[in-house]
């Protein structure tokens, strides 16, 4: 891998080399635009974590499995991002619900409770999918 490759991915050479090794990638993967885009998205997500956490996440998802590591980690990171977004949404819904008072319109309170339940269910569903990836 060249230094410009890592610059294109917005990571330093050490982190880039480490991720390439963990994901079993080569320069051939970079020539495929869809794989390069997936790699960019995986790196964008993983670079927020320290090295040992990145290594743990990748190994947890790919260990002992005859799979395309990049695809598997990409799918996993997409789920993690969806879960994070839904957890933020759930916090917002709960904050909105805490503003409602006992004398608020019952339909508004019921709608609020329904939104919270639906969002919590979505978080739980994604968490179950994540757990499947981590097995």
N, C-alpha and C positions, 0 to 999 in steps of 0.2 A: 504494500500500500504506500502511496506517496503522501507526502505532507499536504499537498494540495487536496487530496481526497479527504483528509481529515478536516481541512479548512472548509471544504464544501459542506461537510456534515456538521460544522461548527463545534468540533471537539478537539481536544489536544491529542497528540500522537499516541501518548501512553494509554489514555482512556480508549481511543479508537482501536488500537491494537488489542487491548484487553477484550473489548466487546466483539471484535471480529473473531478472536479465538474462541470465546465463549459460545458464539452463535455459529461457529464452523463456516465462516464466510471466506470467500476469495475475491480476487479482482473480477472474476467472471460475474459474480453477483452484482457488482457495481455497474456492469454494462447493461443490465436489464433495468429499464426505467421503473417498472412497478416494484421490483425488489429494492431498488435504491430508495424509492419513496417510502416503502415500508420501513426500511432501515432508518431513514431520517426520523420517522415518527416514533420508532422504538427508542432511538437515541434521545430525542427530545424529551421523552417521558423518563427514561432511566437516568439521565444525567443530573436530575435533581437529587438523586440518592448517592450516598457514599459508596465507595468501591465494594465493600463487603456486602452491602445490601443489594447492589446490582448483581453481584455474583450469586448471592442466595436466591434472588428472584428468578434469574435465568436457569440456575441448576434445578430449582424446585419445579419449574414448569417443564423442563426438557429431560430431566434425569430418567434414565432407564426406558426412554421411549424412542422408538424408531420413527421420528418425525422430522419434518423440516423445522429446525430450531427457530429460524427467523419468523416463519409463519406462526408457529405456536406462541412465541413471545409477543409477536405483534397482536394476535388475538387476545392474549392475556392483558397486555397493556391497554388495549381498547376497552376491555371489561373494567379494568381498574379505573380508567378515566370516567367511564359512564357511572360507576359506583360513586366516585368522588363528586361528580356533578349532581347525582340524585341525593347524596347526603347533604350537600349545600342547599338543594331545593327543599329537603325535609326540614332543615333548620329554619329556612325562611317561612315555610308553612306553619311550623310550630310557633315562631315569633308572632306571625299574624294571628294565630289562634289565641295566644296569650293576651293579645290586646282586646279581644272580645270580652264583653262583660256578660253577666248573668241576664241582663235585660236586653241583650242584643236579639235581633230577629232570629227565631228558632231555625228558619231556613238557612240563614247565613251560617249559624253554628253547625248545622247538619252538613252543609256543603264543605265547611272547613274541616270537619272531622272526616268526611269522605276523602277529601284531598290528602289529608295526612295518612290515612289508612292505605290509599292507593300508592302513595309515594313510598311508604314503609314497605309495602309488599314488593314494589319494584326493586328496592334496595336488597331485600331478602332474596329475591329471585336471582339477581346478579351475583350476590354473595355465594349462592349455591353453585352457580356456574364457575365462579372463581375457584371454589373448593375442588371442583372436578379437575380443573387445570392443574391444581397443586398436588393432586394425588399421584 
